[in-house]
Amino acid sequence: MIIEVVMDPSITALIILAGSGLTLLIAATLYYLLKSRSVRTTELYLSGEGENVVSNLSPGVGSLYYGFMKRFAKNLYKVLTESVHTGSLHDWFNFIASWLGLLVLIAILVLILMLTGW
Amino acid sequence: MDVSQVALFLFSTLVFPGFLFIFILSLFTQYLVRKISARYQKRMGPSYIGPYGVLQPFMDFWKLLRVKEVVRSRYSMQRVAELTLLIGIACITGAIVLLPIGVLNIRGPLDYLVFFYMASVMPILMIVLASLSMPGPYTSLGVSRLLSILTISEPVYFTGLFIPCFLATYRDPLVLSVSMTSHRVMDLWLNPVAALILLLSLIALVISLQSKAMYPPFNIPEAEQEIIAGFETEFSGPLLALASLLHDMDLTVSILTVVYIVLGGPAPFQHLTLGGILMVILKYLVLVLVVATIKNIFGRYRLEQALMQLLKYGGIPVLISVILSLAWIYL
């Protein structure tokens, strides 16, 4: 059984609008009933950082390291610039070899102590 | 309308062929498109939830709806976005009663214009408004691309549906009635000239369906590699569930509209008979298969390419179709 209803265009528009309004009411009710009540809002993030972090100027890791060294470890920074990073390969090798030589001596000493039962 | 007709109208709006039916059919259509795409790409597709994975889209929708975390920026207007998406869903389901699918058959002169406005213009307008309510750089770019494509695809879609309506009803008191068109369009397919006109309209409609659904090759508004997800980048959780549902409902109703207005719905069988129902299902499935196939065999066009192809394969056929229709009627 098919029920046919012929309508004026304006009445058709009103009927369709009424149907849409009713559907909107039902759909909105269902939506707000079914969606989770406890919502945890997260701010927009870019590259793993929040918008407030990314929108500010942020220093790179290298800049942080050298900034710390220059400001809080001046003597150490002096050693680095004057003894190691002079531009000469000999200075770098001397510095590394002296530390490595000390490490080798300590390693040999610990080995001897272990072998003799200490 | 008497009381029984009002009750029937409420049933038609809320259950069949209204809200509940369209909700289920749109999720099933999403399942079909995903399953067909998986076949083309030698994947399994949805397989685990329900028999043959048929409930997977519902589970996806449910999970998104129940998500507790909402990502938003300082300028997001989430309530406005929710409201606009719900209005889009309501407009689609309200307009569906004008298609002669269920027991109640509402018809009247010029109701095609009401139908098109509610079922085609409002949903896409609401998607655009919802996107602009959750602003972001990618969203703005996606929306601008979407609007560019709509400038061609919507007129093509409107004209492609208008031609069968006009040809079938221009001598009738119920001129441009969706329901009358659906009942008479099969007679037009039997006339060789009208069949050519309808075929050109059908080609244009399939192309515009592809762009309305934002499927490849017209998926530039949601290009993932360039703009993450375009117009829906800022949607998350329940809002994303609503946006996906509206998108699927829009595609579903668009395909149903083509089935009823251009292909005659249950024709050559009678409405609400077993043969008629099977015929509607067959026509619907064939159109979904065509849309999913085009989706999978094309890559993405750039914006200017997409516009040009839409104009070439959608605009020109529909223009020829209009000229042929006028010549057929007045000469």
HADDOCK unambig.tbl for C-alpha pairs under 7 A between the chains (distance, minus, plus):
assign (segid A and resid 1 and name CA) (segid B and resid 103 and name CA) 6.74 0.50 0.50
assign (segid A and resid 2 and name CA) (segid B and resid 103 and name CA) 4.78 0.50 0.50
assign (segid A and resid 2 and name CA) (segid B and resid 104 and name CA) 6.12 0.50 0.50
assign (segid A and resid 2 and name CA) (segid B and resid 105 and name CA) 6.99 0.50 0.50
assign (segid A and resid 3 and name CA) (segid B and resid 103 and name CA) 6.09 0.50 0.50
assign (segid A and resid 3 and name CA) (segid B and resid 104 and name CA) 4.98 0.50 0.50
assign (segid A and resid 3 and name CA) (segid B and resid 105 and name CA) 5.92 0.50 0.50
assign (segid A and resid 4 and name CA) (segid B and resid 104 and name CA) 6.16 0.50 0.50
assign (segid A and resid 4 and name CA) (segid B and resid 105 and name CA) 4.66 0.50 0.50
assign (segid A and resid 4 and name CA) (segid B and resid 106 and name CA) 5.99 0.50 0.50
assign (segid A and resid 5 and name CA) (segid B and resid 105 and name CA) 6.14 0.50 0.50
assign (segid A and resid 5 and name CA) (segid B and resid 106 and name CA) 4.91 0.50 0.50
assign (segid A and resid 5 and name CA) (segid B and resid 107 and name CA) 6.20 0.50 0.50
assign (segid A and resid 6 and name CA) (segid B and resid 106 and name CA) 6.09 0.50 0.50
assign (segid A and resid 6 and name CA) (segid B and resid 107 and name CA) 4.96 0.50 0.50
assign (segid A and resid 6 and name CA) (segid B and resid 108 and name CA) 5.25 0.50 0.50
assign (segid A and resid 7 and name CA) (segid B and resid 107 and name CA) 6.18 0.50 0.50
assign (segid A and resid 7 and name CA) (segid B and resid 108 and name CA) 4.84 0.50 0.50
assign (segid A and resid 8 and name CA) (segid B and resid 108 and name CA) 5.81 0.50 0.50
assign (segid A and resid 8 and name CA) (segid B and resid 109 and name CA) 6.82 0.50 0.50
assign (segid A and resid 9 and name CA) (segid B and resid 108 and name CA) 6.07 0.50 0.50
assign (segid A and resid 9 and name CA) (segid B and resid 109 and name CA) 6.03 0.50 0.50
assign (segid A and resid 9 and name CA) (segid B and resid 110 and name CA) 6.23 0.50 0.50
assign (segid A and resid 9 and name CA) (segid B and resid 111 and name CA) 6.02 0.50 0.50
assign (segid A and resid 12 and name CA) (segid B and resid 111 and name CA) 6.99 0.50 0.50
assign (segid A and resid 13 and name CA) (segid B and resid 114 and name CA) 6.09 0.50 0.50
assign (segid A and resid 16 and name CA) (segid B and resid 94 and name CA) 5.49 0.50 0.50
assign (segid A and resid 16 and name CA) (segid B and resid 95 and name CA) 5.99 0.50 0.50
assign (segid A and resid 17 and name CA) (segid B and resid 94 and name CA) 6.92 0.50 0.50
assign (segid A and resid 19 and name CA) (segid B and resid 13 and name CA) 6.02 0.50 0.50
assign (segid A and resid 19 and name CA) (segid B and resid 94 and name CA) 5.06 0.50 0.50
assign (segid A and resid 20 and name CA) (segid B and resid 90 and name CA) 4.81 0.50 0.50
assign (segid A and resid 20 and name CA) (segid B and resid 91 and name CA) 5.21 0.50 0.50
assign (segid A and resid 20 and name CA) (segid B and resid 93 and name CA) 6.71 0.50 0.50
assign (segid A and resid 20 and name CA) (segid B and resid 94 and name CA) 4.26 0.50 0.50
assign (segid A and resid 21 and name CA) (segid B and resid 90 and name CA) 6.87 0.50 0.50
assign (segid A and resid 23 and name CA) (segid B and resid 14 and name CA) 6.57 0.50 0.50
assign (segid A and resid 23 and name CA) (segid B and resid 90 and name CA) 5.20 0.50 0.50
assign (segid A and resid 24 and name CA) (segid B and resid 86 and name CA) 6.24 0.50 0.50
assign (segid A and resid 24 and name CA) (segid B and resid 87 and name CA) 6.07 0.50 0.50
assign (segid A and resid 24 and name CA) (segid B and resid 90 and name CA) 4.92 0.50 0.50
assign (segid A and resid 27 and name CA) (segid B and resid 86 and name CA) 6.89 0.50 0.50
assign (segid A and resid 28 and name CA) (segid B and resid 86 and name CA) 6.63 0.50 0.50
assign (segid A and resid 35 and name CA) (segid B and resid 65 and name CA) 5.19 0.50 0.50
assign (segid A and resid 35 and name CA) (segid B and resid 66 and name CA) 5.15 0.50 0.50
assign (segid A and resid 35 and name CA) (segid B and resid 238 and name CA) 6.64 0.50 0.50
assign (segid A and resid 36 and name CA) (segid B and resid 66 and name CA) 4.87 0.50 0.50
assign (segid A and resid 36 and name CA) (segid B and resid 67 and name CA) 6.52 0.50 0.50
assign (segid A and resid 36 and name CA) (segid B and resid 68 and name CA) 5.90 0.50 0.50
assign (segid A and resid 38 and name CA) (segid B and resid 68 and name CA) 6.17 0.50 0.50
assign (segid A and resid 39 and name CA) (segid B and resid 68 and name CA) 4.63 0.50 0.50
assign (segid A and resid 39 and name CA) (segid B and resid 69 and name CA) 5.71 0.50 0.50
assign (segid A and resid 39 and name CA) (segid B and resid 70 and name CA) 6.79 0.50 0.50
assign (segid A and resid 40 and name CA) (segid B and resid 68 and name CA) 5.76 0.50 0.50
assign (segid A and resid 40 and name CA) (segid B and resid 69 and name CA) 4.63 0.50 0.50
assign (segid A and resid 40 and name CA) (segid B and resid 70 and name CA) 6.15 0.50 0.50
assign (segid A and resid 41 and name CA) (segid B and resid 69 and name CA) 5.68 0.50 0.50
assign (segid A and resid 41 and name CA) (segid B and resid 70 and name CA) 4.80 0.50 0.50
assign (segid A and resid 41 and name CA) (segid B and resid 71 and name CA) 5.85 0.50 0.50
assign (segid A and resid 41 and name CA) (segid B and resid 72 and name CA) 6.99 0.50 0.50
assign (segid A and resid 42 and name CA) (segid B and resid 69 and name CA) 6.81 0.50 0.50
assign (segid A and resid 42 and name CA) (segid B and resid 70 and name CA) 5.95 0.50 0.50
assign (segid A and resid 42 and name CA) (segid B and resid 71 and name CA) 4.63 0.50 0.50
assign (segid A and resid 42 and name CA) (segid B and resid 72 and name CA) 6.24 0.50 0.50
assign (segid A and resid 43 and name CA) (segid B and resid 71 and name CA) 5.65 0.50 0.50
assign (segid A and resid 43 and name CA) (segid B and resid 72 and name CA) 5.20 0.50 0.50
assign (segid A and resid 43 and name CA) (segid B and resid 73 and name CA) 5.48 0.50 0.50
assign (segid A and resid 44 and name CA) (segid B and resid 71 and name CA) 5.77 0.50 0.50
assign (segid A and resid 44 and name CA) (segid B and resid 72 and name CA) 5.27 0.50 0.50
assign (segid A and resid 44 and name CA) (segid B and resid 73 and name CA) 4.92 0.50 0.50
